[in-house]
């Protein structure tokens, strides 16, 4: 084999750590971004959150929106692949987008400082009155804490107190005890039968105490037991004792019959009249099947909108203002004193500190890029779906990620990252950005109808149906065809299940 040297020229795009951080920040939700910012503030001494009234000191450092790149190749790579997006523009130069004379979208970028060495105000979502919503969520009392607080008021022997504490910690998020006392005892004392019998006795006594605590139904081992515990706890509050007795009898029957509202079968099994069964079912439907629901971890369920949409002016239904939520914008800047000291003194460890300073600038720039991209995508969505904001779900038009990507010059993956776990607060409610995208269904006129609008129309048809003769999926499909929408019966069934609407036979029983 002959060896030789050859020169080959090729181009490739390298994902630098800055690019990877930019892509990762883009796909984070608001809560995840807040955690990322807190972690970065703790790790990087050059980052700080400063009040708006803090004095600004100049040290001759480059602004954060144009940080000096490490190399020309790294800068070119960032410009080519960093979300394929360009900044929205300065707050003073952003112009509204006109809609062919009948309306417009007014871009309202936030007037605060994005980053750099400029002062920035602290993020207080709730202000002085309500406090931060996220902090309130963190202070929310859990089901276990609520039960432990009640258990402290009971005068119990140390063994019974420990058994009750163990059962409380064994509850799931819904307030159910998944494992019976025998299984819990076998897990604590494997192979020791006398010890297991003692534990089963302790757990049985503790379980009775647990099931008498608030909320009613806690500590149940099945749905039927949970409903029965609630009925027994609220017997004195129920005005109709016969309905309460009927509901208790119904809970003793198979749950599938109760779920299907099989009045005739339940009346035969319980020996009750159909009127009594219906009264019992009405009472059961008002019970809570998950006693621990109100103690759920609301922090992971809290929705903080990233974008705010509001009417631009009174009397102009087609004009909307699209702006970022100022409560979720992190106000970051490079620490002036540390940056100035690093520039003035070049001693040991200067290179490492210079790298941390560069990381702080890149982090600020990537956050700016994230919110700029979210604002651009949200503006394009509002422009495409302006009829939705005026007329509601029935006016939703078909929209796919590719349309927004082509309009903004971005990649579809970038639009997918932007619309995931990002929310828009509108006059009609708060929606995830993905909500405004939907597939198209053909119409007789050759146009397309959005699947979201079709689902809203199905919900409207079901709400207006005759309770004695509910609409079947085939009938709903025919009614949609009468309105010019081609929608098969299987598609109607899929949309109905997505809307959590029961089939026709169950709706008739209701």
C-alpha positions as CSV (number, residue, x, y, z in Angstrom):
1,X,0.0,0.0,0.0
2,X,1.4,3.4,-1.0
3,X,1.1,6.2,1.5
4,X,0.5,9.8,0.5
5,X,-0.8,13.2,1.5
6,X,-3.9,14.8,0.1
7,X,-5.8,18.0,0.7
8,X,-9.6,18.0,0.9
9,X,-11.9,21.0,1.5
10,X,-15.2,20.4,3.2
11,X,-17.8,22.4,5.1
12,X,-19.6,21.3,8.2
13,X,-21.6,22.9,11.0
14,X,-20.4,22.2,14.5
15,X,-22.8,22.5,17.4
16,X,-20.7,24.5,19.8
17,X,-21.7,24.6,23.5
18,X,-23.3,27.9,22.9
19,X,-25.5,26.5,20.2
20,X,-26.5,23.6,22.3
21,X,-27.4,25.8,25.1
22,X,-29.5,28.0,22.8
23,X,-31.5,25.1,21.5
24,X,-32.0,23.7,25.0
25,X,-33.2,27.0,26.4
26,X,-35.7,27.3,23.5
27,X,-37.5,24.0,24.3
28,X,-37.7,24.7,28.1
29,X,-41.0,25.7,29.7
30,X,-41.4,28.9,31.7
31,X,-40.9,27.1,35.0
32,X,-37.9,25.1,33.7
33,X,-36.3,28.3,32.4
34,X,-36.7,30.0,35.8
35,X,-34.9,27.0,37.4
36,X,-32.2,27.2,34.8
37,X,-31.7,30.9,35.4
38,X,-31.5,30.4,39.2
39,X,-28.9,27.7,38.7
40,X,-26.9,29.9,36.4
41,X,-27.0,32.8,38.9
42,X,-25.6,30.5,41.5
43,X,-22.9,29.0,39.4
44,X,-21.7,32.1,37.4
45,X,-20.5,35.0,39.6
46,X,-20.6,37.4,36.6
47,X,-24.4,37.1,36.3
48,X,-26.8,39.1,38.6
49,X,-30.3,40.3,38.8
50,X,-30.3,44.0,39.6
51,X,-33.2,46.3,40.5
52,X,-34.2,48.8,37.9
53,X,-33.1,51.8,39.9
54,X,-29.6,50.5,40.4
55,X,-26.9,52.8,39.1
56,X,-25.2,51.9,35.9
57,X,-21.4,51.9,35.9
58,X,-19.4,51.7,32.6
59,X,-16.3,49.7,32.4
60,X,-15.9,49.7,28.7
61,X,-17.3,46.1,28.3
62,X,-19.0,45.1,25.1
63,X,-22.8,44.9,25.3
64,X,-24.4,41.5,25.8
65,X,-26.4,41.7,22.6
66,X,-23.2,41.7,20.6
67,X,-20.7,39.6,22.6
68,X,-17.3,39.1,21.0
69,X,-17.1,35.6,19.6
70,X,-14.3,33.2,20.5
71,X,-13.5,32.6,16.8
72,X,-14.9,33.7,13.4
73,X,-16.0,30.1,12.7
74,X,-17.9,30.0,16.0
75,X,-19.7,33.2,15.2
76,X,-20.6,32.1,11.7
77,X,-22.0,28.8,13.1
78,X,-24.1,30.7,15.6
79,X,-25.5,33.0,12.9
80,X,-26.3,30.0,10.7
81,X,-27.9,27.6,13.1
82,X,-28.9,29.4,16.3
83,X,-32.6,28.8,15.9
84,X,-32.6,30.1,12.3
85,X,-34.0,33.3,13.8
86,X,-33.2,37.0,13.7
87,X,-33.9,39.4,16.5
88,X,-37.3,41.0,16.5
89,X,-35.9,44.5,16.7
90,X,-35.6,47.3,19.1
91,X,-38.6,48.3,21.1
92,X,-38.6,51.8,19.7
93,X,-38.4,50.7,16.0
94,X,-40.8,47.7,16.0
95,X,-43.6,48.4,13.5
96,X,-47.1,46.9,13.6
97,X,-48.1,44.3,11.0
98,X,-51.0,45.4,8.8
99,X,-53.7,43.1,7.6
100,X,-54.9,44.4,4.3
101,X,-56.6,47.3,5.7
102,X,-59.2,45.4,7.9
103,X,-57.0,45.1,10.9
104,X,-53.5,44.7,12.2
105,X,-51.3,43.1,14.8
106,X,-49.3,45.5,17.0
107,X,-46.0,44.2,18.1
108,X,-45.2,45.3,21.6
109,X,-41.8,44.2,22.7
110,X,-41.0,44.7,26.3
111,X,-39.5,48.1,27.1
112,X,-37.1,46.7,29.7
113,X,-33.5,46.0,29.2
114,X,-32.7,42.6,27.7
115,X,-29.3,42.0,29.3
116,X,-25.7,43.1,29.0
117,X,-24.3,45.5,31.6
118,X,-27.5,47.5,31.7
119,X,-29.6,47.6,34.9
120,X,-32.6,45.2,35.0
121,X,-35.6,44.9,37.3
122,X,-36.3,41.8,39.4
123,X,-38.9,39.4,38.3
124,X,-42.0,39.6,40.7
125,X,-44.8,37.8,39.1
126,X,-47.4,38.5,41.7
127,X,-46.3,42.0,42.8
128,X,-46.5,43.2,46.3
129,X,-50.1,42.0,46.7
130,X,-50.3,38.4,45.7
131,X,-46.7,37.3,45.7
132,X,-45.1,35.0,43.2
133,X,-47.5,32.3,42.0
134,X,-44.7,29.8,41.7
135,X,-43.6,30.5,45.3
136,X,-47.2,30.2,46.5
137,X,-47.4,26.8,44.7
138,X,-44.3,25.6,46.5
139,X,-45.9,26.5,49.9
140,X,-49.0,24.4,49.0
141,X,-49.8,21.8,51.7
142,X,-49.6,18.2,50.6
143,X,-52.1,15.5,51.4
144,X,-49.6,13.8,53.8
145,X,-48.9,17.1,55.7
146,X,-52.6,17.7,56.0
147,X,-53.2,14.2,57.5
148,X,-50.1,14.3,59.8
149,X,-51.4,17.6,61.2
150,X,-54.7,15.9,62.1
151,X,-53.0,12.8,63.4
152,X,-51.2,15.0,66.0
153,X,-54.5,15.8,67.6
154,X,-55.3,12.1,68.3
155,X,-54.2,10.6,71.6
156,X,-52.7,7.4,70.5
157,X,-50.1,4.9,71.8
158,X,-46.7,5.3,70.2
159,X,-47.2,2.0,68.3
160,X,-50.6,3.1,66.9
161,X,-49.2,6.6,66.1
162,X,-46.3,5.0,64.1
163,X,-48.7,2.7,62.3
164,X,-51.0,5.6,61.3
165,X,-47.9,7.6,60.2
166,X,-46.8,4.7,58.0
167,X,-50.2,4.4,56.4
168,X,-50.3,8.1,55.6
169,X,-47.0,7.9,53.9
170,X,-48.2,4.8,51.9
171,X,-51.0,6.7,50.3
172,X,-50.8,7.6,46.6
173,X,-51.4,11.0,45.1
174,X,-55.2,10.4,44.9
175,X,-55.5,9.4,48.5
176,X,-55.9,5.7,48.0
177,X,-54.1,2.9,49.9
178,X,-52.9,0.6,47.1
179,X,-51.5,-2.2,49.3
180,X,-53.7,-4.0,51.9
181,X,-52.4,-4.2,55.6
182,X,-51.3,-7.8,55.0
183,X,-49.0,-6.8,52.2
184,X,-47.6,-3.9,54.2
185,X,-47.0,-6.2,57.2
186,X,-45.3,-8.8,55.1
187,X,-43.0,-6.2,53.6
188,X,-41.9,-4.9,57.0
189,X,-41.5,-8.3,58.7
190,X,-40.7,-10.9,56.1
191,X,-40.8,-14.5,57.4
192,X,-41.9,-13.5,61.0
193,X,-45.5,-14.6,61.2
194,X,-46.2,-13.4,64.8
195,X,-44.8,-10.0,64.0
196,X,-46.8,-9.8,60.9
197,X,-50.0,-10.6,62.8
198,X,-49.2,-7.8,65.3
199,X,-48.6,-5.4,62.4
200,X,-51.8,-6.3,60.6
201,X,-53.7,-5.6,63.8
202,X,-52.0,-2.2,64.2
203,X,-52.6,-1.3,60.6
204,X,-56.3,-2.3,60.8
205,X,-56.9,0.0,63.7
206,X,-54.9,2.8,62.1
207,X,-56.7,2.4,58.8
208,X,-60.1,2.9,60.6
209,X,-58.7,6.1,62.1
210,X,-57.3,7.2,58.8
211,X,-60.6,6.8,57.0
212,X,-62.3,9.1,59.5
213,X,-59.9,12.0,58.8
214,X,-60.3,14.8,56.3
215,X,-60.8,14.7,53.3
216,X,-63.6,12.1,53.3
217,X,-62.8,9.0,51.4
218,X,-59.1,9.1,52.1
219,X,-57.4,5.7,52.8
220,X,-59.9,3.8,50.6
221,X,-58.6,0.7,48.8
222,X,-61.1,0.9,45.9
223,X,-63.4,3.4,44.2
224,X,-66.4,1.8,45.7
225,X,-65.0,2.0,49.3
226,X,-64.1,5.7,48.6
227,X,-67.6,6.6,47.6
228,X,-69.1,4.7,50.5
229,X,-66.8,6.5,53.0
230,X,-67.9,9.9,51.6
231,X,-71.6,9.0,51.8
232,X,-71.3,7.8,55.4
233,X,-69.3,10.9,56.4
234,X,-71.9,13.3,54.7
235,X,-75.0,11.4,55.7
236,X,-76.1,14.2,58.0
237,X,-75.6,16.9,55.3
238,X,-77.7,15.1,52.7
239,X,-81.3,16.3,52.6
240,X,-82.8,13.0,51.2
241,X,-81.9,10.0,53.4
242,X,-83.5,7.6,50.9
243,X,-81.2,8.8,48.1
244,X,-78.2,8.3,50.4
245,X,-79.3,4.7,51.2
246,X,-79.8,4.1,47.5
247,X,-76.4,5.5,46.7
248,X,-74.8,3.2,49.3
249,X,-76.5,0.3,47.8
250,X,-75.4,1.3,44.3
251,X,-71.7,1.5,45.4
252,X,-71.9,-2.1,46.6
253,X,-72.7,-3.2,43.0
254,X,-70.1,-3.6,40.2
255,X,-68.7,-0.2,39.2
256,X,-69.1,-0.9,35.5
257,X,-72.9,-1.0,35.8
258,X,-72.7,2.4,37.6
259,X,-70.4,3.8,35.0
260,X,-72.8,2.8,32.2
261,X,-75.8,4.1,34.1
262,X,-77.6,0.8,33.7
263,X,-80.6,1.9,35.7
264,X,-82.7,-1.2,34.9
265,X,-80.0,-3.7,35.9
266,X,-79.1,-1.7,39.1
267,X,-82.7,-1.5,40.1
268,X,-83.0,-5.3,39.9
269,X,-79.8,-6.0,41.8
270,X,-80.6,-3.5,44.6
271,X,-84.3,-4.1,44.8
272,X,-85.1,-0.4,44.2
273,X,-87.3,1.5,41.9
274,X,-85.8,3.3,38.8
275,X,-86.6,6.7,40.4
276,X,-84.6,5.7,43.5
277,X,-81.7,4.5,41.4
278,X,-81.6,7.7,39.4
279,X,-81.6,9.7,42.6
280,X,-78.8,7.6,44.0
281,X,-76.8,8.0,40.8
282,X,-77.3,11.8,40.9
283,X,-75.9,11.8,44.4
284,X,-72.9,9.6,43.5
285,X,-72.0,11.9,40.6
286,X,-71.5,14.7,43.1
287,X,-68.9,12.8,45.1
288,X,-65.1,13.1,44.7
289,X,-63.5,10.0,43.2
290,X,-60.0,11.3,44.1
291,X,-59.9,12.6,47.6
292,X,-56.3,13.8,47.2
293,X,-57.0,15.9,44.1
294,X,-57.1,19.2,45.8
295,X,-53.8,18.5,47.5
296,X,-52.0,17.7,44.3
297,X,-48.6,19.2,43.5
298,X,-49.9,22.4,41.8
299,X,-46.4,23.6,41.1
300,X,-46.0,21.1,38.2
301,X,-49.5,21.9,36.9
302,X,-49.3,25.7,37.1
303,X,-49.6,27.4,33.7
304,X,-47.8,30.7,33.3
305,X,-48.4,32.3,29.9
306,X,-45.4,33.3,27.8
307,X,-47.3,35.6,25.5
308,X,-50.2,38.0,26.1
309,X,-52.7,38.8,23.4
310,X,-55.2,41.6,24.0
311,X,-57.4,43.9,21.8
312,X,-55.4,46.8,20.6
313,X,-58.2,49.4,20.8
314,X,-61.9,49.6,21.5
315,X,-64.1,49.3,18.5
316,X,-61.5,47.5,16.4
317,X,-62.2,43.7,16.7
318,X,-59.5,42.8,14.2
319,X,-56.6,44.6,16.0
320,X,-54.6,42.8,18.6
321,X,-51.5,43.5,20.7
322,X,-49.1,40.7,21.0
323,X,-46.4,41.0,23.7
324,X,-44.3,38.9,25.9
325,X,-45.4,38.4,29.5
326,X,-43.2,40.8,31.5
327,X,-43.5,38.6,34.6
328,X,-41.5,35.7,33.0
329,X,-38.7,37.7,31.4
330,X,-35.5,37.2,33.4
331,X,-33.8,40.5,34.1
332,X,-30.1,39.6,33.8
333,X,-26.9,41.6,33.5
334,X,-23.2,41.1,33.8
335,X,-21.9,42.1,37.2
336,X,-20.2,45.4,36.6
337,X,-17.8,45.3,39.5
338,X,-16.5,41.8,38.7
339,X,-16.2,42.5,35.0
340,X,-14.3,45.7,35.6
341,X,-12.0,44.1,38.1
342,X,-11.3,41.3,35.6
343,X,-10.5,43.8,32.9
344,X,-8.2,45.9,35.1
345,X,-6.2,43.0,36.6
346,X,-4.7,40.1,34.7
347,X,-3.3,37.7,37.2
348,X,-3.5,34.0,37.9
349,X,-6.7,32.4,36.7
350,X,-7.5,35.2,34.4
351,X,-8.2,32.9,31.4
352,X,-10.7,30.8,33.4
353,X,-12.5,33.9,34.7
354,X,-12.6,35.4,31.2
355,X,-14.3,32.2,30.0
356,X,-16.9,32.5,32.7
357,X,-17.6,36.0,31.7
358,X,-18.0,34.9,28.1
359,X,-20.5,32.2,29.3
360,X,-22.5,34.8,31.1
361,X,-22.7,36.9,27.9
362,X,-23.7,33.9,25.8
363,X,-26.4,33.0,28.3
364,X,-27.9,36.4,28.2
365,X,-27.9,36.4,24.4
366,X,-29.4,32.9,24.2
367,X,-32.3,34.0,26.5
368,X,-32.8,37.1,24.3
369,X,-32.9,34.9,21.3
370,X,-35.4,32.5,22.9
371,X,-37.9,35.2,23.7
372,X,-37.4,37.0,20.4
373,X,-38.2,33.7,18.6
374,X,-41.3,33.0,20.8
375,X,-42.6,36.5,20.0
376,X,-42.1,36.1,16.2
377,X,-43.8,32.8,16.2
378,X,-46.7,34.0,18.4
379,X,-47.2,37.0,16.2
380,X,-47.4,34.8,13.1
381,X,-49.9,32.5,14.8
382,X,-52.2,35.4,15.8
383,X,-52.0,36.8,12.2
384,X,-53.0,33.4,10.7
385,X,-55.7,32.7,13.3
386,X,-57.2,36.2,13.7
387,X,-60.7,34.9,13.1
388,X,-60.4,32.6,16.1
389,X,-59.8,35.6,18.4
390,X,-62.9,37.2,17.1
391,X,-65.4,34.4,16.5
392,X,-64.0,31.5,18.6
393,X,-63.1,27.9,17.9
394,X,-65.5,27.5,15.0
395,X,-63.5,30.0,13.0
396,X,-60.2,28.2,13.5
397,X,-58.4,27.6,10.2
398,X,-56.0,24.7,9.3
399,X,-52.4,25.4,10.2
400,X,-49.3,23.3,10.1
401,X,-45.8,24.0,11.4
402,X,-44.4,24.2,7.9
403,X,-46.5,27.3,7.1
404,X,-45.1,29.3,10.0
405,X,-41.6,28.0,9.3
406,X,-41.7,29.1,5.7
407,X,-43.1,32.5,6.7
408,X,-40.4,33.2,9.3
409,X,-37.5,31.5,7.5
410,X,-37.1,28.9,10.3
411,X,-36.9,25.2,10.5
412,X,-40.0,23.1,11.4
413,X,-38.1,21.7,14.4
414,X,-37.5,25.2,15.7
415,X,-41.3,25.9,15.5
416,X,-42.0,22.6,17.2
417,X,-39.6,23.6,20.1
418,X,-41.2,27.0,20.4
419,X,-44.8,25.7,20.5
420,X,-44.1,23.0,23.1
421,X,-44.9,23.9,26.7
422,X,-45.4,27.6,25.7
423,X,-48.7,29.2,26.5
424,X,-50.6,32.2,25.1
425,X,-53.1,34.2,27.3
426,X,-56.0,35.5,25.1
427,X,-59.4,37.1,25.7
428,X,-60.8,33.6,25.1
429,X,-58.6,31.8,27.6
430,X,-55.0,30.5,27.9
431,X,-53.9,28.0,25.3
432,X,-50.7,26.1,24.4
433,X,-49.2,27.4,21.2
434,X,-49.7,23.9,19.7
435,X,-53.4,24.4,20.1
436,X,-53.5,26.7,17.1
437,X,-52.2,24.1,14.8
438,X,-54.6,21.5,13.3
439,X,-54.9,19.2,10.3
440,X,-57.3,20.0,7.5
441,X,-60.5,18.3,6.5
442,X,-61.8,18.7,2.9
443,X,-65.0,20.6,2.1
444,X,-67.4,20.5,-0.8
445,X,-66.3,23.9,-2.0
446,X,-62.7,22.7,-2.3
447,X,-61.5,24.5,0.8
448,X,-60.3,23.1,4.1
449,X,-61.7,23.1,7.6
450,X,-59.6,22.9,10.7
451,X,-59.9,19.8,12.9
452,X,-60.1,22.1,15.9
453,X,-63.2,23.8,14.4
454,X,-64.7,20.4,13.6
455,X,-64.3,19.3,17.2
456,X,-65.9,22.5,18.4
457,X,-68.8,21.9,15.9
458,X,-69.2,18.3,17.2
459,X,-69.4,19.6,20.8
460,X,-72.0,22.1,19.7
461,X,-74.1,19.5,18.0
462,X,-74.0,17.2,21.0
463,X,-74.9,20.0,23.4
464,X,-78.0,20.8,21.3
465,X,-79.2,17.2,20.8
466,X,-82.4,15.7,22.2
467,X,-81.5,13.9,25.4
468,X,-84.0,11.2,24.6
469,X,-82.6,10.6,21.2
470,X,-78.8,11.4,21.3
471,X,-76.9,11.7,18.0
472,X,-74.9,8.7,16.9
473,X,-71.4,9.1,15.3
474,X,-72.9,8.2,11.9
475,X,-75.6,10.9,12.3
476,X,-73.1,13.5,13.3
477,X,-71.0,12.6,10.3
478,X,-74.0,13.0,8.1
479,X,-74.8,16.4,9.7
480,X,-71.2,17.5,9.0
481,X,-71.5,16.5,5.4
482,X,-74.7,18.5,5.2
483,X,-72.6,21.5,6.2
484,X,-70.0,20.7,3.5
485,X,-67.4,19.1,5.8
486,X,-66.2,15.6,4.7
487,X,-65.7,13.8,8.0
488,X,-66.0,10.0,8.3
489,X,-67.7,8.2,11.1
490,X,-64.4,6.9,12.5
491,X,-63.0,10.4,12.5
492,X,-66.1,11.6,14.4
493,X,-65.6,8.9,17.0
494,X,-61.9,9.9,17.4
495,X,-62.8,13.5,17.9
496,X,-65.7,12.7,20.3
497,X,-63.3,10.6,22.4
498,X,-60.8,13.4,22.4
499,X,-63.5,15.7,23.7
500,X,-64.4,13.2,26.4
501,X,-68.0,12.9,25.2
502,X,-69.7,9.6,26.0
503,X,-71.2,7.4,23.2
504,X,-74.8,7.8,22.2
505,X,-76.1,5.0,24.4
506,X,-74.4,6.4,27.5
507,X,-75.6,9.9,26.8
508,X,-79.2,8.6,26.5
509,X,-78.9,7.0,30.0
510,X,-77.6,10.3,31.4
